[in-house]
């Protein structure tokens, strides 16, 4: 799908990575379930994943209410996508609709490095509250991995992020895992993705 409405915002990175991520989701996830997407952004991921996971109910969300119209435009006509909601992971209660109170998956791409560090703990704690016993939290993005040199492109990206906001920046994988453990979640799979990104899969401990 390509933008056909002024409301359909377009993120080139989302367009490039949506198919590689979908292929991993199709392998990781069962045939059907309910998923919450945190920080849906433009809505390109939500539209692509919902189309490729036709028996899944997909709940898009975003912190920025201005993005909800773009998400709605991208997902128009997809019967398995619920109306996008505004959701702040730092809120003590996530305003999920009845259909999404029990979640089989939570997906979050490219949020942790463009939000303050406390959002990581909030994401983990929220996942622990809402995931079903066999549910999965799946995150995607660039991370600093102990013992592995950070790609020059990611170093430049990190410097740019911190120049824009000192509270932003690439997160250390061990730090993210530590926050997950505090919420009784464990990293069960780490998958290398294109453009020096990782897809991380967390499950209940």
Protein Blocks (a to p, Z undefined) as FASTA:
>chain_A
ZZfbfklccdfklmmmmmmmmmmmmmmpcfbdcdddehklnommmmmmmmmmmmbccddd
dfblmlmmmmmmmmgoiakbccdddddfkbmbdcddfklmpcfbdcdehklmmccfklmm
mmmmmmmmmpcfkbccddedddddehiacdfklmmmmmmmmmmomkgccddfklmmmmmm
mnopacfbdcddehhiacdddddZZ
